[in-house]
Amino acid sequence: MPTYKSYCWSLGTTSFRMVEFNRKIEEQLKLLDQFWLKTEYANEKWSSNNSIQTAYYKFIREQGFIEEKNALRKDKDARQKTSGLVDLGLIDKERRLTDAGYALLSIAKSGNFSRDNMLRIPADSFIYFKQLLKSSCPFEDDNVRPFVVLAYILSEVGEISKSEFTYLLPLAINKDKTKRIVNYIKAIRNNNATIDDAIISVISEMENYQEAKDIFINASNIDESLIQEIGMNRKSRTYDIPYAKLYHTLQEFRTYHTNEAAIELFNAVDKISGKARSYWKMYLFNSISRSRIETVGIRAVKQNKAIITINDDIAFKEEFFKLLHLFKAKSLLDDYYDLNKRYFKTSDTIIFQDDKVRFDIIPNCYFALVKDSLLNIAFSEADNLDFNCELSAIETTLAVTSVQLFHKAEELYGVQVRSLFDIQDFVEKDRYKRFNQMIDTRFTDDVLVNLMTMFEKRSDNDIQAIVTNNADVPTIFEYVLAIVWYKISGRQGKVLEYMNLSLDADLLPITHAAGGHEDITYKYAATADYPAHTLLIEMTLANKNNQRRMEMEPVSRHLGDYLLTHRDEEAYCLFATTFLHVNVTSDFRSRKTTPYYSMDGSEFVEGMKIIPFQTSEIKTIIKKQITYAQLYRIFEQAYQSNVAPNMWYQQEICYQI
């Protein structure tokens, strides 16, 4: 009897598909380290020890890492929550931190994500980069290193589409298939092949599929039992039962082209589980809406499809078998897309933009230098996965010099590179070009206004769906407000530096476990409208019940400390929130005349300008296209005003905007 055999790889498991991926990894490393330090667990083993796995689940739940309801199988959930860290070599199979794991944890604790490495990526990303170069998936009697395979394919074709990343890349399970995938991508570029052709080519040559196809073609009675046998479902045979009904309904439809038959066909497809159902619907019908099918009947069916026009019974069976496994394969590969993307993005080397996938500038230069050695390690298991080693320890040819990178940048991008500064300048210009393009397409004024409303309502899932799910909502609030202020300021200034956030290669925010970073520090050069100055933008999503406790002291302290250490600068602070408490306004207004002292009392500043601001007014600014020059005058007039604090915000800010 034919059985399912894997034909593709994936990084991790779908059970480890978590939002705020980087932060969750860092937090779990910290929690695992704390867990094993407990006396009662210190000498315990993880393997086949359900009680210790359950204990870990309870521990991370107590620490707030898990918010959902209690799992039915706590030990299983604990294994799933930690499995991805094993795959990356950050913990070993006994769930103890490895050398690489401790190195990453140390960076997260310190909050030092400096880019002082060859690729100029954050320090934590450089560890992920090296770990991904070593990470492998077992495959039959071999191993495949997905990141290395991706690097090889990108070095051969430059970039791949989102569809090619999703459906073709994971099919590269050995050297021969990797080269075939490269050839298929090139053929697709020349309109000589399709993605479906490539998928069918890979799975149809497998012995189990050939055996299943022979059984199906030669069978005289197509019943549920046979369909389950030739479906080779990887989870449960019962999932394939609806395909028996679909098979017979399609056969009948070939003879009876009626409205009733069209509805019956739609009903049969609707019984299929998972994403494969959508593929069948899109393949057979002009609409996936039931009401539309019931209204137009036969006219909703795509009459030119081979599965409908074929007259020969054997050819009909061959077409049905092909579509059955093609759509199941695409459904599986769809499931793996997000997971693979999450893992790869931890390296901060890959750009996912405009439905294209490519390496960022310096990583692209790097892999162009080492591409000839990639296939030497792509299908082997690394013996130093657990160690935070040098690139040369992974493969001697992976060690390159800065001079080599400079020369390759000149060759690939046509820029003159004499020093690290030149290549950094080139990379920075590219980053701002991409950032501005992203603002134009993803963060239009309408989107920004809607996001402000979502922050007010705390529609967290919607916010993360629009921006990114690799950052928490307070971090996204800072990021979005930085974009708003960049647009208000006429897109002047180095906003990517000003926002003081960790950004991935796609220039989207990342939340780290350590936190504690500053908010936006915006630098303004002198103009006819205002002097040279610094604007500190502090923000919070704290509600009215705890805003006073959380924000009054930190905001004034941050501005006061900044003024004490930057005596030669003019600076003030904007405090942005979704709800402004009247006593917060009163406190900030009092800072105008209250001295702020250094820790030892030897130095002080005589007063501080703090302007509180609500998202409701930010929306008005966006809608009215008010510029920063106009706001600066409004803020200065409001600061000098003597209106009572309880009336001040309404009269001096709201009425003036």
Salt bridges, closest charged atoms under 4 A:
GLU20 OE1 - ARG23 NH2 2.23
GLU26 OE2 - HIS512 ND1 2.77
GLU27 OE2 - ARG23 NH1 2.52
GLU68 OE2 - LYS81 NZ 3.50
ASP75 OD1 - ARG73 NE 3.20
ASP75 OD2 - ARG79 NH1 3.44
ASP77 OD2 - LYS81 NZ 3.07
ASP124 OD2 - HIS512 ND1 3.91
GLU164 OE2 - ARG189 NH1 2.66
ASP196 OD1 - LYS330 NZ 3.01
GLU205 OE2 - LYS177 NZ 3.04
GLU205 OE2 - ARG180 NH1 2.97
ASP240 OD2 - LYS328 NZ 3.15
ASP270 OD1 - LYS281 NZ 2.63
ASP270 OD2 - ARG290 NH2 2.88
GLU294 OE2 - ARG290 NH1 3.92
ASP313 OD1 - ARG254 NH2 3.59
GLU319 OE1 - LYS322 NZ 3.33
ASP335 OD1 - LYS275 NZ 3.66
ASP338 OD2 - ARG342 NE 2.76
ASP360 OD2 - ARG434 NH2 3.83
GLU410 OE1 - HIS407 ND1 3.82
GLU411 OE1 - LYS408 NZ 3.11
ASP422 OD2 - ARG418 NE 3.88
ASP425 OD2 - LYS429 NZ 3.38
GLU428 OE2 - LYS494 NZ 3.95
ASP430 OD2 - ARG434 NE 3.13
ASP440 OD1 - ARG491 NH2 2.81
ASP445 OD1 - LYS487 NZ 2.76
GLU456 OE1 - LYS619 NZ 2.98
ASP460 OD1 - ARG458 NE 2.93
GLU478 OE1 - HIS517 ND1 3.83
ASP504 OD2 - LYS345 NZ 3.01
ASP506 OD2 - LYS345 NZ 2.49
ASP529 OD1 - ARG633 NH1 3.58
GLU538 OE2 - HIS558 ND1 2.81
GLU553 OE2 - ARG557 NE 2.66
GLU569 OE1 - LYS523 NZ 3.25
ASP587 OD1 - ARG591 NH2 3.45
GLU603 OE1 - ARG567 NH2 3.41
GLU636 OE1 - LYS609 NZ 2.71
